[in-house]
Amino acid sequence: MSGVAPGSRGEVGLFVTCLVDLMRPSIAFAAIRLLESAGYTVVVPDTQTCCGQPGYNAGDRAAARALARKLIAEFESFPHVVAPSGSCAGTVKVHYAELFADDPAWRARAEALAEKTFELTQFLVDVAGVSTVPGTFSGSVTYHDCCSGLRELGVKAQPRALMDSLPGVRRVEMRDCEECCGFGGLFSVKYPDISGAIVQRKCESIRGSGAYAVALGDLGCMMNIEGRLRRSGDELTEVIHIAELLAGPAGEGG
């Protein structure tokens, strides 16, 4: 029997991501509110863990393949798979097939999953056709384009369109909004001095925009930027995941 509620537009499998699960689960709950407000039944497989991106980036293909097989098996039955992260969605959509280049059966399964995997705002705009969201944020907001979402998935106009649908939001563009924040997963650990210089430049762009808050779509980048802002003495600039900006606090928007 299907778990789809009467009147639902269908099921969406939500890949929470391990970082969101461990560090800021409120982002996942915001994603659920957005998907449900768009008319979908959201399912969160409780065995999910990691997409394998850290292992892939470190060159540990065996670990990455093991986690990729696990995720494919957990999510391939859903008509749509959504992640509140451009980098995790990009790993599934762009890199899984290459991981299984020597295994035709798993490559076919990876390609099939890639076709129906989306970053959250990409799904809301490009698939669900959402033009309004339940958030109630009020103030000026600038947007940081996270590298994987922008360059691997083409996520740029979608979050801005949804931000512009919020009547209380005044969107302002920062200088060099498409430049990296310096996180890059393992890059920030292996090359901390370079990473620190890059995120410092990004924080200067954020402050230079004059915006009250900066929104973005990847928690790793979010933590990197917020950490540098606070260490630099900036306690005022709010750093907010795009899901929480668009969904509003828990309990709002029905």
Residue pairs with C-beta under 8 A, 6 or more apart in sequence:
2 11
3 11
3 41
3 43
4 10
4 11
4 41
5 41
7 39
8 39
8 40
8 41
9 38
9 39
9 40
9 128
10 40
10 41
10 79
10 80
11 40
11 41
11 42
11 43
11 78
11 79
11 80
12 35
12 40
12 41
12 42
12 43
12 78
12 79
12 80
12 81
12 82
12 123
13 43
13 44
13 45
13 74
13 75
13 77
13 78
13 80
13 81
13 82
14 28
14 31
14 32
14 35
14 42
14 43
14 44
14 81
14 82
14 83
15 48
15 51
15 71
15 75
15 81
15 82
15 83
15 88
15 89
15 92
16 25
16 28
16 44
16 48
16 83
16 84
17 50
17 51
17 83
17 84
17 85
17 88
17 219
18 49
18 50
18 51
19 85
19 219
19 220
20 27
20 28
20 84
20 85
20 219
21 28
23 219
23 223
24 219
24 241
26 244
26 250
27 84
27 219
27 241
27 243
27 244
28 44
28 84
29 250
30 84
30 241
30 243
30 244
30 246
30 247
30 250
31 82
31 84
31 120
31 243
31 247
32 42
32 44
33 134
33 247
33 248
33 250
33 253
34 120
34 124
34 130
34 133
34 134
34 243
34 246
34 247
35 42
35 82
35 120
35 123
35 124
36 42
37 133
37 134
37 247
37 253
37 254
38 124
38 128
38 130
39 128
40 80
40 128
43 78
45 74
45 75
47 70
47 74
48 71
48 74
48 75
49 67
49 70
50 67
51 67
51 68
51 71
51 83
51 88
51 91
51 92
52 63
52 64
52 65
52 66
52 67
52 68
52 71
52 91
52 99
53 64
53 87
53 88
53 91
53 185
54 185
54 186
55 61
55 62
55 63
55 64
55 67
56 64
56 91
56 95
56 99
57 185
57 186
58 186
61 99
64 99
65 99
65 100
68 92
68 96
68 99
68 100
68 110
69 106
71 92
71 113
72 96
72 106
72 109
72 110
72 113
75 81
75 113
75 117
76 109
76 112
76 113
78 116
79 116
80 116
80 118
80 123
80 127
81 92
81 113
81 116
81 117
81 118
82 89
82 117
82 118
82 119
82 120
82 123
83 89
83 92
83 117
83 118
83 119
83 120
84 119
84 120
84 217
84 219
84 241
84 242
84 243
85 119
85 120
85 149
85 217
85 218
85 219
86 119
86 146
86 147
86 148
86 149
86 150
86 152
86 153
86 155
86 217
86 218
87 146
87 147
87 148
87 149
87 185
87 218
87 220
89 117
89 118
89 119
89 122
89 148
89 149
89 153
90 119
90 148
90 149
90 152
90 153
91 148
92 113
92 114
92 117
93 114
93 117
93 118
93 152
93 153
94 114
94 152
94 153
96 110
96 111
96 113
96 114
97 107
97 110
97 111
97 114
99 110
100 106
100 107
100 110
101 107
118 126
118 127
118 153
119 149
119 153
119 155
119 217
120 217
120 242
120 243
121 155
121 158
121 159
121 162
121 217
121 242
121 246
122 149
122 153
122 154
122 155
122 158
124 130
124 133
124 158
124 162
125 157
125 158
125 161
125 162
126 158
130 162
131 161
131 165
132 165
133 162
133 165
133 166
133 246
133 247
133 253
134 246
134 247
134 248
134 252
134 253
134 254
135 166
135 245
135 246
135 247
135 248
135 252
135 253
136 166
136 168
136 248
136 249
136 252
137 166
137 168
137 169
137 213
137 240
137 245
137 248
138 168
138 169
139 168
139 169
139 170
139 211
139 212
139 213
140 169
140 170
140 171
140 172
140 210
140 211
140 212
140 213
141 163
141 169
141 170
141 171
141 172
141 211
141 212
141 213
141 214
141 215
141 240
141 245
142 171
142 172
142 173
142 174
142 177
142 206
142 209
142 211
142 213
142 214
142 215
143 159
143 160
143 163
143 171
143 173
143 174
143 177
143 214
143 215
143 216
143 242
144 174
144 177
144 181
144 202
144 206
144 214
144 215
144 216
144 221
144 225
145 155
145 156
145 177
145 178
145 216
146 181
146 216
146 217
146 218
146 221
147 180
147 184
147 221
148 218
149 155
149 217
149 218
150 156
150 178
155 217
156 178
159 215
159 217
159 242
160 171
162 242
162 246
163 169
163 171
163 215
163 242
163 245
163 246
164 171
166 245
166 246
169 245
172 209
172 210
172 211
173 209
174 205
174 206
174 208
174 209
174 211
174 214
175 205
175 208
175 209
176 201
176 202
176 205
177 205
179 198
179 201
179 202
179 205
180 198
180 202
181 198
181 199
181 202
181 221
181 224
181 225
182 188
182 194
182 195
182 196
182 197
182 198
182 199
182 202
182 224
183 195
183 199
183 218
183 220
183 221
183 223
183 224
184 195
185 220
187 194
187 195
188 195
188 224
195 224
196 228
199 224
199 225
199 228
200 228
200 232
202 225
202 228
203 225
203 228
203 229
203 232
203 234
206 214
206 225
206 229
206 237
207 234
207 237
211 237
212 236
212 237
212 238
213 237
213 238
213 239
213 240
213 245
214 225
214 237
214 238
214 239
214 240
215 240
215 241
215 242
215 245
216 222
216 225
216 239
216 241
216 242
217 241
217 242
217 243
219 241
222 239
222 240
222 241
225 239
226 239
229 237
229 239
247 253
